[in-house]
Amino acid sequence: MNAFKTCIPGIALAFLSTFCLKSFGQTSDNSTPKLGKNTVKEVVAAMTLEEKALLVVGASQRPRGGGGATGGARPVSGAPAPTGPVIGQTQQLVPGAAGTTNAIPRLGIPAIVLSDGPAGLRINPKRPGDSLNTYYCTAFPIETLLASTWNPAMVTKVGHAMGNEVLEYGADVLLAPALNIHRNPLGGRNFEYYSEDPLISGKMAAAMVNGVQSQGVGTSIKHFMANNQETSRNTINTILSERASRELYLRGFKIAVQESDPWTVMSSYNKVNGTYTSERADLLYSILRKEWGFKGLVMTDWFGGRDPIAQMKSANDLLMPGSPAQVQKIVAAVKDGSLDVKLLDANVERVLNLIIRTPRFKGYKYSNKPSLKENAQVSREAATEGIVLLKNTNHTLPLTKKGTVAVFGNTSYDIIAGGTGSGDVNRSYTISLVQGLSNSGYKVDASFAKAYGAYLDEQIKLHPRPARSFQKRDPIAEMPIDSAIILQKAAEDECAVITIGRISGEGADRKLDDDFYLSAKEKSMIKTVADAFHAKGKKAIVILNIGGVIETVSWRDNVDGILLAWQPGEEAGNAIAEVLSGKANPSGKLATTFPVDYKDVPSAKSFPGTPEGKPDQVVYEDGIYVGYRYYDTYKVNPAYEFGFGLSYTTFTVGDLKLSSTAFNNHITATVKVTNTGKAAGKQVIQLYIGAPAKTIDKPEKELKAFAKTKLLQPGTSQTLTFTINANDLASYYTDKSSWVAEEGKYTLSIGTSSRQIKQMANFTLAKPIVTEKVNNELVPQVTITEFKGK
Ligand code: BGC
C-alpha cells in the first residue's frame, strides 16, 4: 500500500494530497522517533505541522454536507453520496464503524477505530466480497431500560459484554454511553439516555464505562453538554443558568469522569449560552480538565461546531469525522500566528495518548468472533431486570399458562428492539413477543399470528424502511380487527395481551399526536379488546414497547395490567415472557417520570425553543426543576412517579437508623428491607434529601443514594447502608461560584419511589460548609426568568 493511501484512505483531494505527500515524503529511518518506542513528546517534536493537523482531524475526510449516511467516508463502489441526516459510517478498517483517525506510519502511529453506540456496537453486519462471514452485534436494551434496573452492577455486566464485541470486532473506542438528561418526554434520543436525574445518569454511565473499559477498549461519554433535544440539533443555542448547568446538566458527566475515567468525552452539537460546546474552553478545559481532573481526549460529535481553530484552542482535541478544510485551516492558522502551536501540540499529545492505549496500537489480534451467545444472555438478563410493572390489578400477573393468549398490536409481532440512528445495532435476530411467549410455554392464538403476519408483510412493502437504516419507517397503523372476531376470541381465549410500540431516533424529536398520545386506533383497540375480555370475566394486559415516555392516564383504567418493557434489545420477547410468567419477578423502577399530561411537563412551554417551527434558541426556564424535582416541589401529581415500579411480592422497609442527628463530615443511614410476600424478589431503596432553603430555593427533595437488594426469598431481610457526605447536602450558589451546604435542618427520606416514602428522619448541620469553590463559567449572556420553587 502506498503512503498516500495509508494516510487518507481513498481520498484524492488536491490540497490534502499535498499535505500527505509532504508528510510522507519525510524519511523514516532508525533515527525517526516511533510511538511506543519513544515518548509521546519526542514523537510530537518529530512531527511536521501537516502531520499534527492530520492527527487532530479524523480520517473520514469529506467536505461537510456531502457526507450523507457515509458520514464522510467514501461510499462503497463509488455510489453517489446520499443526502439527509448524517451519522458516522466509515468503510475503513471496520466497515460500518463511525470513523477512524489518520495513520502516520513514519512515526509508528496507526489509525484507530471509533464506533457507536449506547445499545451495543454498530458496524456493518456484512461486507462486500465476504460472503462467508457475518459481523452481527448484540442489541442490548436501550439505556432508559438499563437505568430502570437501578442496578449499576448489571450495567457493568452489560458494558463488559459490549466491550468484548468492541475488542473482538477490531474497534478501539465505543461512542457510548450517552447521558443527557431527559428534560422533556419528546426528546427524540431519550432512549439513548438514562434518566431525568443526574445521579442515576452519572452512576449508570460510570458503571457502563467501567464494564466496557475492563476489556481494554475505550468509551466516549456523550454528548457534553445540555444536548437535550433533536430539533435544530446542530445549531440550537441552549440558554441556561449556571446553577442548572452545575446541578443537572454537568453533574452526571462529573460523576462519570470521577468514578470511571472514560478514555474520551464527546462534545455536543448545540451551543451553550451562545457558543458551541466544542468551542468553549471554559467547558472543555476549566471545568472538565482542571476542576474534574479529566485526563483523556475530547472529540467533537460528527461535524459538530463550526470553527476548527476555536475548537483547537478550546482543547477539543479531535475533530470528527474530519474534513480537508479543517486540516487546511489549522495549518494556515499556525502559520499566520492565530493558533499557537503549543495548543495544537497539547491536543496532538492527547490524541497520541489515546492511541497508545488502544488494542490496535498494541497489535491485538481480534477474532471477529465475539461471545455473541453469552452476550445475548446478558442482554436478556438486563432486559428482564429493567422491565417495570406499572399496573397489576387483582394479581392479574403473573399469567397462568392454562389457556391460549390472544395477542394484539403490530409490535407484538414486529417488536422494537431499540431506536434508530447511531444508537441502532445491526443484530442477527430479535425475539418477538409471540416468539417469547411460545418459548416460555404459552399457547398463542395462531389465527392472530397469521393475520398480523400477512398484514405486516403487506404494510412493510407499502412503507419500506428508508434506504439508510438509521431512518425510521413511517409507523404502521394498527391492524383493524373486526369486533365480532374480538368477541369470539374473548370467548375462546384465556386473556388478551396488547402491545403498543413506539420508535424514535436521531435528527427528530417526537410528536404529541399519535406518539406521546396514543392514536385513536390504538385507544380503540385497547378499549374494544379489554371490554370484550372483561365481559367474559377475563383480563387484558398492555405491554409498552417504547423508547420514551407516553401518556397513560386516558386509557390505563381500561386494562388490568401494564408492563413497561421499553425497547429491550434482541432478546425482547424472551425477557418480557419471563416477567409475564413470573419466572422473573419485576424489579425495574422508573428513572424518568410519566406525567399525567404533556401540559404538566415543566419544559412543555419552552421545548423545543423559539421561533416556533425552526427554533434557534431554547431557554431552560425550568432551571433545576426537571422531572421529580419539579413534580414534587410544585405538588403536581404524575401518572407514575420517578422511582415507581411494582413487584409480585410485598416488602416492608423499616428500622431506619442514622449514625447521628448532627451532621459532622458524614452521616450513615441503615434500613432493613424484608420480603413479606410469597415470591422471591428485589427491591430498590431510594434515599432522598430535602435541604434547608434559607438563601436560595431548593427542590422539595433530591435523590442522593440508592441501592437494590439481592434476590430476597420470602420472609428474609437485608440491611442496606448509605453514607451521606457534605457534597450530598450542597447546592450551587451562583453568586459565590461555590457548592454550599447550608446550616439548618435536613430531611432524609427512604422510599421505594419518590412518592412512596417509607421512613423519614431529620438531622441538622450546625454551620454552613463550602464543599467546593469552582470557576465562574458558562455564564448566560441574557437574563433567564427561571422557576424558583415553591
Ligand atoms: C451522533 C453521535 C454518534 C456520531 C457517530 C452523531 O450523529 O450524535 O452520538 O456517536 O454521530 O456516529
Residues whose N, C-alpha, C, O or C-beta is under 5 A from the ligand:
A	BS01	BGC	V86 I87 G88 A98 D116 L175 D301 W302 S422
